[in-house]
């Protein structure tokens, strides 16, 4: 059960308010998405509880001093707003239907990418050279390439073929080799920059 906000006959100390938020945190961590209906109801209750504590903090009639301290703390207010936003996103995610997931899986199928991805290698490397943080964005591409292995391995597994392990190792090796090929631009760029720095220190910067 969620902790209820205090009534007008209950004084709320800072410690009790802290315990209330700690209980809210535990309730969020305990959400079980295997039962989407129950998780959805509980998430709605959590959102309502956070809305109520925010309203109590902003109300001029609030008799609890700690609530007003919440209202004056911009960081806490931002955390409350972010938590409510993420809980709303969780509700939308919970309500995604199986048909939508199937459609996304079909649209996002990258089993054909093995024939095309190498033509984008130079573009990826140039993007990393110009903006090294691009590596984090390419992570999703590499993970999607890994999912492209599912289809051939699925057929082999369905056929109960003894070649499953060897084929899996082959494709995994190909994927690792490609990732290394793309990311080799990182040490190349580092050593190129180091060479320029050394040249400046030796030849161009006067003692």
Residue, then its C-alpha position, 0 to 999 in steps of 0.5 A: x500500500x502507498x503511504x497516504x499524505x497526512x491529514x490536518x490532525x497529523x503533524x509531519x516532521x522532515x524525517x516522516x516526509x523523508x520516510x514517505x518519499x523512501x516508501x514511494x521509491x520502494x513502490x516504484x522499484x517493486x513494480x512488476x511488469x509481467x502483470x501489466x494491469x496491476x503495474x498500470x494501476x499501481x503506477x497511476x496511484x504513484x503518479x497521483x501521490x506525487x501530484x498530491x504532495x506537489x499540490x500540498x506544497x504549493x497550497x497557501x493553506x498547507x499547515x505543514x512547514x516541510x511541504x512549503x520547504x519542498x515548494x521552495x526547493x527547485x531541485x526537489x520540485x524538478x525531481x518530482x516533475x521528472x519522476x511523474x514524467x517517467x511514470x507516465x512514460x512507463x504507463x504508455x510503455x506498459x500499454x503497448x500492444x503485442x501487435x505493435x511490437x510485432x510491427x516494430x520488429x518487422x520494420x526494424x529487421x536488419x537481416x539485410x544489413x550485412x550486404x549494405x552496412x560496409x558502404x556506411x563504414x567511412x561515414x561512421x568513421x568520419x562522424x566519430x573523427x569529427x564528434x567522438x561522442x557519436x560512438x555512443x549513438x552507434x552502439x544502437x546500430x551495433x546492437x541492431x546488427x547483432x539482432x540480424x543474426x537471429x533469423x539465420x540462427x533461428x532456422x538452424x535451431x528449428x532444424x536441430x542442426x549440429x551446425x548451430x554453434x559453429x554458425x553462431x561463432x562465425x557470425x559473431x566473429x564477423x560482427x566483432x570484426x566489423x565493429x573493430x573496423x569501424x572503431x579503429x578510427x579512434x586510435x588512429x585519430x588519437x595518434x594523429x593528434x599526438x603526432x601533431x602535438x609532438x611536432x608543435x612541441x619539437x619544431x614550432x614552439x620556441x623555448 
